[in-house]
Amino acid sequence: MKINSLDPRISRAELDDESKIGELHGNEHFQTYEVFQQIKRGTHHQHVGNVHAPNAEMAMLFAKEQYCRRGAAVNLWVVKTADVFVTEYQDADIFETTEDKLYRDPNSYKVMDRINAFKARTNNA
Amino acid sequence: MEFTERHVEGLKELLYKMADDLLIIGHRNSEWTGLGPMLEEDIAFSSMAQDKIGQSLALFELLHELGESDPDTVAFTRNAPQFHCSQLVELPIGEYDFSMVRHFFFDHAEAIRFGMLSETVFEPLAMVAKKFKGEIKYHTMHADIFMQKLAAGGEESFGRMQQAINENFGLALGMFEPGDFEAELIEAGIFGGEAELQQRWLDKVVPLLTSYGYMVPSVDAVEPAFGGRKGVHTPHLQPLLDEMTEVFSIDPGADW
């Protein structure tokens, strides 16, 4: 028996008792695009989510309403999800760093810069 | 230049038809909420419908400052013959092709009208026109991209869109029904007039549609659906108003 719903999108999908939930067929869904939003000119774009769309222009239209309706933005990038090259989680160990290489960590330099700047300011005052 | 009584009357007539158009198209398009062809488009179309209601509110507020009743009273207590919206906006949403073409025709007219009004001598209206410039730009961008993509979406898609253009064209021309104060509005620098607006609109939409591959009916061959500006409406408007005002009518004094 076909599922008859008040939501016409459910009815249109012609689901029946035999339909397997989550089964996808070709051309049934649009591809996804990843959305990157820039808050202020000159700053970097930040990933904010994704949208389904048949092409990049429509992805841009949808992204604007999904992600920028209430937040300020000056620029959007949309990129086909399929075009994003991803690393494998099983290779996550490539990001590990060994403890004896803390000198590579720039934190202490940053702090020293700020301490020196503060000293310079207070000495002049 | 001092505004005479006729200038003010003309200004009010202009504001009423703009505000009514926006209120009714906003309400109509909101009927797609939850039924859109896909989730993302459902959200985008609903957002734009909401924008239209907000734009109408800004115009009803201007009318209130000119001595008319407050926006809620004006929006929710009039009957069809007191509405000045064009017949284009009051028709049922139909299929998505009809709603999309109406959105394309209406929003280009609105964009041009607001563009002209950003230069009006009536400063508060110029400020409203400028305020919504970006919002309306997105609306026309949305309509343009859909019209373009659906033209290239295969035989069925093209055929349905072309059919909807043919259906909508005369209705859309009805938007430019001249008012009773055209000469006064032009003379005072309030608004450049409906004839000028129609010409600019044709100069915009005809080349766009042609570039997407559609055929555009000839203006001379189509009867414009006039009447709406004078309170003559199709049977579709009153049921819309009944539904829109249902909650308000239960308790008009309620605090929102």
Interface residues (C-beta under 8 A of the other chain):
Chain A: D7 P8 R9 F30 V51 H52 A53 P54 N55 E57 M58 L61 F62 K64 E65 Q66 R69
Chain B: G34 L35 M38 L39 E40 E41 I43 A44 S47 Y138 M141 H142 I145 F146 K149
